[in-house]
């Protein structure tokens, strides 16, 4: 009886301490977000937004649309399979903006909209991984935006006159600090598809990760040779919704980001255009106010200050070393996370991106 009571007391103390720390951290997050001013003002323009038509891009579509509606006089939203031409004739927008990865909105439709004297812009969501396809789509638009810096010269050389590097941002309605239940509380979290470079990476540290409170989620993780070793920590064969992803990001002490390779067999990038820019997940993780441990990309330093707003690793062994370090240095871990949150909500929201986009188009 005495032993059970002792276990209960210890569990109660641990739970109380963990809850207090989580609540204290959320309070610090809220204080930071309360100091960040909203930017941008409404413009007297009409925008027809053609969504991606892809369910996995829902948080991007929602984030972009919310800011367009806040910044433009009128916004009409369509899917790529809607009658875009008829809508353009009746709505007469100042701009048609399409979120695109591969050809869902047909280029013949875009050509006809341009022939009406309506400016058209495309924002490519997956560069450089499908550039074999997007290079031909880009030529049909007046303005091309790409999340990948290295793709700007590619589209310019293809004859596109206005090409801009514009990263994606964070949908603040989904990705933000929030309290989460115990089921989402882990020490380490990674959410993403098991591309082969990720499989090879995690194979090297599977035995070390097996002893951690870990969640890995996404398609194809049964490719791991050490899958049985980590099976209890993996949710494979499932698509993690943006809302669930945000909950796991909030519940984790450390969130791993590992970019995909430019030469994965699922890509359509025969030119092997390099990837210099960080992925949209970078902003979504940091927006939740927990520490992000990411591999390097050439332009990472223009988005975040490594060591102050984000933590980096350069090998599987370095990742494990950083994980062990930050799990035992809580205040340092939280301080980097808080500074990453502040940078994200100040500089990397969809409000920032749409304000900049409209400035570039209607300069």
N, C-alpha and C positions, 0 to 999 in steps of 0.2 A: 504494500500500500504506500509506504514511504517512498519507494522508488518511482511508482507511478506519479505521485504528487510532485516529486522532484522533476520528472520529465515534463509534466504539465507546466510547472513554473518556468522551466527553461524555455519550453516552446512558446509560452505566453510572452516571456521577455523578448525572445527573438522576434516574434511576430509584431509586438508593439514597437520595437526598435526599428524594424524594417518599414513598418507603416509610417512611423514618425519621420524617418529619413525621406521616404517617398513624398510625403505631404510637404515637408520643408522644401524639397527640391522643386515641387510644383509651384509653390509660392514664389520662389525665386524666378522661375520661368515666367509666371504671370507678371511679376514686377518688370521684367525685361520687356515683355511684349507691350505692356502698357505705356512704355516710353517711346515706342516707335511710331512716328507720325505717318498718316496715310498720304500717299502722293497722287498727283494727277487730278485733272479736272475734266468735266464733260465737254465733248466736242460736238459741234453741229454737223455730224456726219451719220450716214446710214451704212450699216455693214451687213452683208449676207454671209453668215458663217456656215460652211459646209463641214460637218463633223467628220471624224476619221472613218466612221462606219465599222469600227473594230471595237468589240466589247472590252478588250484589254486596255484600251486607251481612254476609257471612261473618265478617270480622274483628270487627265489632261484636257479632254473636251469640256468637262464641267468647270475646271479652273479658268480656262481661256474664256469661255462663254460668260462666266460671272463677271469677269473684269471688262469684257467688251460691253456688257449691259450697264456697267457702272460708269463707263467712260464715253459711250456713244449715244447720240440722240435716239436712234432706233437700231434694233438688231433683229434680224430674221435668221432662224436656225433651220438648217435642212440636213438630211442625211444624203450621202452621195448617190443613192439610188432614187431619190425624189426627183420631181420634175424641176430641175434647177433652172432650165431655160425659161420656162413659163414664169417661175417666181422672179427671175431677174427682170423680165419684161414688165411685170406688174409692180414690183417693189422699187425698181430703179435705184439700186444701192450705189454709193460712192466707191465701195470696195467689196469684192468677193474674196474671202479668205478661206483657204482649204487646209485642213490638217491632213497630211498625207504620209504614207509609208510606201505603199505600192499603189498601182493604179486602181483606185476605186471610183473616184470621180473621173469620168472619161475625158481625155484631152480634147476630143472633138467638141464637147460641151463647153470647156474652158475657152476654146477658140471662138465659139459663137458668142459667148458672153463678152469677150474682148472686142469683138466686132461691133457690139452695141455701144462701145465707148466707155465701158465699165472697167476700172482698174482691177487687176487680179493679182493675188499673192498666194504663195504656197509656203507652208512651214513643214519641212521634212522631219519626221519623228524618229527615224532609225538610221540616219547616216552614221558611219559610212557602209553599213552592212548590206544595203540593197542598192548601191549606187549603179549597178548594171541596169537597173530599172529606172531609178529616179533621174538619171542624167537625161533621159529622153522626155520624161514628164516635165522637167524644169524648163525646157525650151518653150513651153506653151504659156508661161506666166510672165507677167510684167515684172514682178518682184519675187525673188527667191530668198527664203530664210532657211538656214540649216543649223541644227544644234551642234554640228561638228565643224570646228575651225578649219580642218584640213580639206574640207570639201568646197570651201569658197573658191579657190583657184580652179577646181575641177569644173564647176558650173560657169565660171567666167570664161574659161577656155572653150566651153561648149557654145558660147555665144550669148549667154544671159547677161544683160546689161546692168541689172541691179541685183547684187547678191550680198547678203549680210549674214554674219555669224550671230545667231540669237539662241542662246541656250533655253531649254525649257525651265520651268520654275516649280514652285510648290503650290499645290491646291490647299489653301489654308483652311478650307472647310473640313478637310479630311485629316491632313497631317499637321498636328499641333500638339503641345503638351496636354495630357489629360490623365485622370486617374484610371487605372485598369484593375481588374480583378486578379486574384492569385493565379488563375490558369494561364495568364500571359506573362507571369514573372519568371524570367530565366536570366542567367548570367550573360549568355552569348547567343546571338541570333544572326542567322543568315537566311534571307529569302530571295530566291531567284532560280531560274532554270539551270539544270546541270549540264551546261555546255562542257565540251571535253576539256577545255583548259581549267575549268573549275573542278571537274572531277579529278584531274591529275594533281591539282593543288591540294585538295582536301585529302587525297590518298596519303600524302606525305605526313600528315599530322593526325590521321584518324585515331591512332592509339592514344595520343595526348588528349584529343577532344573527347574521347570516350569517358574520361573521368570528370568531365565538366557538366555543369547544368546548361544544356545546349538545346537550341531548336534550329533545324534546317528544314526549309519548306520549299517545294516547287516540283516541277516535272522532272522525270528521268533520273532521280537520285539513286534508283536501284542499279544504275550503271557502276556504282562504286564496287570495287573488288572487296572492300571492307564494309560492305553494306550491313552485313549481319552484326558487326561490331557496333554500328551506330544506329541500327534500325529503330530502337526505342526513342531516339531523339529526332527522327526524320518524319516529316509529313510529305510523302512523295505521291505523284500522280494526282495532285490537287492544285487548283489555281487559288492562290491566296488573295482574297478580295482586298482592295485598297483599305477598307475599314479594318479588317483583321490585321493587315500588315501594320497599319498605324498603331493598333493596340499592342502588337508584339514589339514594335520599336519602342513604344513607351514603357513596356514592361521589362525590357532588357537593360542590363548595365552597359553592355558593349554590343554594337551592331556592326557586323562585317559587311563591307562593300568590296566586291571583286568583279571588275569589268570583264565583259566577254572578249574573246579573241577576234581579230579581224579576219582570220582564215578558217573559222569554224565551217564545217561541212554544210550547215544550214544557211550560210550567208550567200549573197549574190554580189560579190565584190572581187571580181577577177583581176581588177587593177591593183588590188591590195592597198587601197587608199588607207593610210594610217589613221588611227583614232587618237587624237590629242586631247579631246574635250571630255570632261567628266559626264557621267550619265545622269538622267533625271532623278534616279534613286538617291544620288548624293544629297540633293536638296531635301528630299522627302524624309530621309533619315535624320538629318540635322535639325529639321523643323520640329521634330518630336522631343528635342531637348536631351537626348542621350548621346553618349560618346560614339562617334563613328570612327572605325578603323578601316582605312581604305588603301588599296594599291594605288600607285602613282599614275597620273596622266600628265602630259606636258603642260597643260594649262591649269592644273589644279591650283597653283599658286596665285593665279589671277582671280580665283573664285573664293578661296579660303587661305588663311595663313596656317600652314602645317605646324603642328606643335602648340598652337594657340587656339585655333578654332576647329581643328580636325587633327586626327592622329593617322599616321601612315605606317605601312610596312612594305618591305621589298622582297620577301621570301616567306615560305611557309614557316620556317624556323623563327624568323623575325616576328611574324604574326603571333606565334605562341608566346614568344618572349614579351611582347607588348601586352597581350591578354593577361598574362600572369602579373605583369607590373601594375597595370591599371586596376585589376581586381583587388589589389592590395594597397592602392593609393586612391582612396575614394574621393577625397576633396579635390585632388588634381584632376581626376577623371571628370568629376562634375563641373569643374571650372572650365575645362575645355569644351564640354558639352554646352554649357551656358553661353559661352562666347560664340560657338557655332550656331546656336539658336538665334542669337542676336544678329549675326551676319546674314543668316538666311532670311529672317523676317524683314530685315532692312533692305537687302540688296537682291534677293533671289526669289521673290514671289511672282506670280503671274501678273499682278498689278505692275510691278517693275517692267516686266517683259512687254506687256501690251502698251504701256506708256511709251516705251522706247520704240516699239514697232510703229505706232501711229506717227511718232515724230519723224521716223525715217521715210514713211510712205507719203505723208502730207507735209513735207518740209517746205 
